[in-house]
Every structure is written in C-alpha cells, then in structure tokens.
Amino acid sequence: MSKLGEAKIFGGIGALLMLIGVVPQTFGILSLIGFILVFIAIKIIADESKDKDIFNNYLYSFILVIIAVVVAVAILLMTFTSVGGIEFFTDLQNLAMSNPTDPMVIFDEIAPVLTGLIAALVIGWIIMIVSVIFLRKSFNKIAEVTNVKWFATTALLYLIGAFTMIILIGFLILIIAVIIEIVAFFSLPENLPSQASPTQDMNIDQPSM
C-alpha cells in the first residue's frame, strides 16, 4: 500500500470515528482517537506532497481549538468563583424562596453568571472561527495537490458551520462537513497526480490507432 493509501485509511476511519464520537455515550473518546488518526493522515499527505503548509495550517487549527476551550473554561471558572462557587446555588435557592414573586431579584443575582457564560461562548466562538480558517487553508491545499475536490467542499462547510454555530444550525452543518470529510479521505488516490509514472503518462498521451 502506498503512503497516500495509508492516509486514505487513517483519514477515512479517523473522520468516521470523529462522527461517531458525537454520541454522548462515547464520552468523546472515539472523537479523540479519530482526530489523532486524521492528524496522522494530514501529516502523510503533507510529507508526500512536500508541502509543509498542509500540516502546519492543520496544526495551527488544532492549537486554536485547544486555546478556545481553555479560554472558555477559564472564563466560566473565574465567573463561578466570583459569585461564590457552590454557595451561589444555595444563596440563589434561598433568594427564590424569600422572593417568589419578584423575578428581577433573581435575575440580578444570576446576571454575572449569564454575562460570564455569554463572554465564554462569544470569545470561544471567535477563536474557533479563526481555527477553521486555518483548517480551510489546509484542506484547500489538499484538494489542490490530490485533485480530490471533496476536501474543498469540506473546508467550506466547516467555515459556514463555524460562523453559524452561534445560532445552533452550525452544529448540523459541522456534522455534514464531517460526513463529507469521510468521503474526501476515502476518495484519495493511491498516488498524487503529479507522481504518475512515465509509462502511465505515455499511455495517456499516446493516441489510439
């Protein structure tokens, strides 16, 4: 099996595991394994095409995803700590019991938490969009060097999904993007178009008698 053939298997199975990993019962383990396999596939394609940007852009995308998660979690933890931690829920319950007919009192109490939650979501969302921009660069380059246009379609869907994630429909688009990504990887040829053997080129160019 050629190196690109290995990338086809690693990437196709990896993307499939990423899709299955969406199921909550898997606890994200399958998605993690799938992501590692896709990472390996991207590295193989980059090495075979001798184009470092393919792997580097995918790596930047991965790093930004980690940053987005860390920043969002940090904001949520700081917000939760600032309102008193676990005691916040006890205080909120007591407040609701003492003022059952005044929802504004409860809203004033939870307003800082809502502000922190919105800030975490918006900042994480913006970083995710930048991450997907790098991913798109990587996939567009793969589409160019392998002549598998499904990668360009996948990249576009990821970008649309990232932008619309804030209104929830983006999550559906991202799932579709992963499905197309599976198709893209399994559509990879055994060799890059530029690596066709001279014999094959002569057979293609030779006119029929």
PLY file of the C-alpha trace (Angstrom):
ply
format ascii 1.0
element vertex 209
property float x
property float y
property float z
element edge 208
property int vertex1
property int vertex2
end_header
0.00 0.00 0.00
1.29 3.48 -0.90
1.74 6.24 1.66
-1.27 8.06 0.25
-3.22 4.83 0.55
-2.34 4.79 4.25
-3.55 8.38 4.53
-6.83 7.29 2.94
-7.35 4.58 5.58
-6.19 6.65 8.54
-8.13 9.74 7.49
-11.31 7.92 6.47
-11.51 5.84 9.65
-10.45 8.82 11.75
-13.16 11.09 10.35
-15.70 8.28 10.81
-14.72 7.91 14.48
-14.99 11.68 14.91
-18.56 11.47 13.62
-19.49 8.53 15.86
-17.83 10.28 18.79
-20.60 12.89 18.74
-22.76 10.33 20.57
-22.65 11.29 24.29
-22.21 7.68 25.46
-18.73 7.56 23.91
-17.54 10.38 26.23
-15.58 11.86 23.30
-13.01 9.05 23.36
-13.79 7.94 19.81
-13.58 11.54 18.62
-10.14 11.88 20.20
-8.90 8.67 18.57
-10.41 9.76 15.25
-8.76 13.15 15.47
-5.36 11.54 16.06
-5.83 9.32 13.00
-6.81 12.31 10.87
-3.76 14.16 12.19
-1.56 11.27 11.02
-3.27 11.28 7.62
-2.70 15.01 7.20
0.99 14.57 8.08
1.37 11.81 5.48
-0.27 13.94 2.77
1.94 16.89 3.68
5.08 14.71 3.51
4.07 13.10 0.23
3.25 16.42 -1.41
6.28 18.10 0.20
4.01 20.95 1.21
4.58 21.85 4.86
1.70 24.35 4.85
-0.79 21.48 4.72
0.33 20.13 8.08
1.27 23.49 9.63
-2.14 25.04 8.96
-3.88 21.97 10.37
-1.62 22.17 13.43
-2.43 25.86 13.92
-6.12 24.99 13.66
-5.73 22.32 16.35
-3.82 24.65 18.68
-6.50 27.32 18.33
-9.22 24.78 19.19
-7.35 23.98 22.41
-6.96 27.70 23.15
-10.69 28.26 22.56
-11.63 25.51 25.02
-9.11 26.64 27.64
-10.16 30.30 27.42
-13.88 29.45 27.61
-13.39 27.16 30.61
-11.16 29.72 32.35
-13.80 32.45 31.94
-16.50 30.15 33.30
-14.37 29.13 36.30
-13.50 32.75 37.12
-17.16 33.72 36.84
-18.28 30.82 39.03
-15.62 31.66 41.64
-16.51 35.36 41.66
-20.15 34.65 42.61
-19.21 32.39 45.50
-18.75 28.96 43.98
-21.06 26.21 45.23
-22.64 28.54 47.77
-24.07 30.55 44.87
-26.70 27.87 44.22
-27.67 27.76 47.90
-27.97 31.54 48.05
-29.99 31.54 44.82
-32.39 28.94 46.20
-32.86 30.89 49.45
-33.40 34.08 47.47
-36.03 32.41 45.29
-37.88 31.15 48.38
-37.82 34.54 50.08
-38.86 36.46 46.94
-41.04 34.06 44.93
-42.98 36.85 43.20
-40.06 39.08 42.23
-38.16 37.56 39.28
-35.98 40.67 38.89
-34.30 39.96 42.21
-33.30 36.51 40.96
-32.23 37.92 37.59
-29.95 40.45 39.30
-28.35 37.58 41.19
-27.68 35.43 38.13
-26.76 38.33 35.80
-22.99 38.00 36.46
-23.16 34.29 35.66
-25.05 34.93 32.43
-22.53 37.62 31.48
-19.63 35.22 32.05
-21.36 32.48 30.10
-22.04 34.75 27.13
-18.46 36.05 27.21
-17.09 32.49 27.23
-19.29 31.46 24.31
-18.55 34.54 22.19
-14.77 34.51 22.75
-14.60 30.74 22.20
-16.69 31.12 19.04
-14.42 33.82 17.60
-11.30 31.73 18.23
-13.00 28.70 16.67
-13.71 30.70 13.51
-10.02 31.62 13.23
-9.19 27.93 13.79
-11.46 26.86 10.94
-9.86 29.45 8.63
-6.53 27.66 9.09
-8.23 24.28 8.62
-9.74 25.54 5.37
-6.30 26.56 4.11
-5.02 23.06 4.84
-7.96 21.26 3.20
-7.99 23.56 0.17
-4.33 22.77 -0.38
-5.04 19.03 -0.07
-7.79 19.39 -2.68
-5.28 21.10 -4.95
-2.44 18.57 -4.65
-4.63 15.44 -4.68
-7.28 16.68 -7.10
-9.96 15.49 -4.63
-12.36 18.42 -4.60
-14.34 16.97 -1.70
-11.73 18.48 0.61
-12.54 21.98 -0.64
-16.24 21.28 -0.05
-15.46 20.03 3.45
-13.44 23.17 4.17
-16.28 25.43 3.02
-18.85 23.57 5.15
-16.59 23.79 8.20
-16.32 27.54 7.69
-20.08 28.01 7.27
-20.69 25.77 10.26
-18.29 27.75 12.43
-19.90 31.07 11.52
-23.44 29.78 12.16
-22.58 27.81 15.30
-23.80 30.71 17.43
-27.36 30.13 16.13
-27.10 26.35 16.61
-27.75 25.41 12.97
-23.98 25.46 12.60
-23.70 22.22 14.56
-25.79 20.42 11.92
-23.62 21.89 9.16
-20.48 20.76 11.01
-21.85 17.20 11.17
-22.46 17.32 7.41
-18.89 18.62 6.99
-17.52 15.59 8.84
-19.57 13.25 6.62
-18.14 14.92 3.50
-14.68 14.70 5.09
-15.11 10.92 5.34
-15.97 10.81 1.64
-12.99 13.04 0.85
-10.44 10.84 2.61
-11.80 7.63 1.12
-11.65 9.30 -2.32
-7.88 9.83 -2.10
-5.91 8.21 -4.95
-3.07 5.79 -4.29
-0.59 8.33 -5.64
-0.56 12.07 -6.13
-1.49 13.13 -9.70
1.97 14.65 -10.09
3.56 11.32 -9.20
2.10 9.34 -12.10
4.70 7.09 -13.68
6.22 7.98 -17.10
4.67 4.81 -18.54
1.24 5.95 -17.43
1.84 9.40 -18.92
2.90 7.84 -22.29
-0.20 5.65 -22.30
-2.40 8.65 -21.62
-0.77 10.84 -24.25
-0.48 8.17 -26.93
-3.33 8.48 -29.47
-5.38 5.39 -30.23
-4.70 3.65 -33.54
0 1
1 2
2 3
3 4
4 5
5 6
6 7
7 8
8 9
9 10
10 11
11 12
12 13
13 14
14 15
15 16
16 17
17 18
18 19
19 20
20 21
21 22
22 23
23 24
24 25
25 26
26 27
27 28
28 29
29 30
30 31
31 32
32 33
33 34
34 35
35 36
36 37
37 38
38 39
39 40
40 41
41 42
42 43
43 44
44 45
45 46
46 47
47 48
48 49
49 50
50 51
51 52
52 53
53 54
54 55
55 56
56 57
57 58
58 59
59 60
60 61
61 62
62 63
63 64
64 65
65 66
66 67
67 68
68 69
69 70
70 71
71 72
72 73
73 74
74 75
75 76
76 77
77 78
78 79
79 80
80 81
81 82
82 83
83 84
84 85
85 86
86 87
87 88
88 89
89 90
90 91
91 92
92 93
93 94
94 95
95 96
96 97
97 98
98 99
99 100
100 101
101 102
102 103
103 104
104 105
105 106
106 107
107 108
108 109
109 110
110 111
111 112
112 113
113 114
114 115
115 116
116 117
117 118
118 119
119 120
120 121
121 122
122 123
123 124
124 125
125 126
126 127
127 128
128 129
129 130
130 131
131 132
132 133
133 134
134 135
135 136
136 137
137 138
138 139
139 140
140 141
141 142
142 143
143 144
144 145
145 146
146 147
147 148
148 149
149 150
150 151
151 152
152 153
153 154
154 155
155 156
156 157
157 158
158 159
159 160
160 161
161 162
162 163
163 164
164 165
165 166
166 167
167 168
168 169
169 170
170 171
171 172
172 173
173 174
174 175
175 176
176 177
177 178
178 179
179 180
180 181
181 182
182 183
183 184
184 185
185 186
186 187
187 188
188 189
189 190
190 191
191 192
192 193
193 194
194 195
195 196
196 197
197 198
198 199
199 200
200 201
201 202
202 203
203 204
204 205
205 206
206 207
207 208
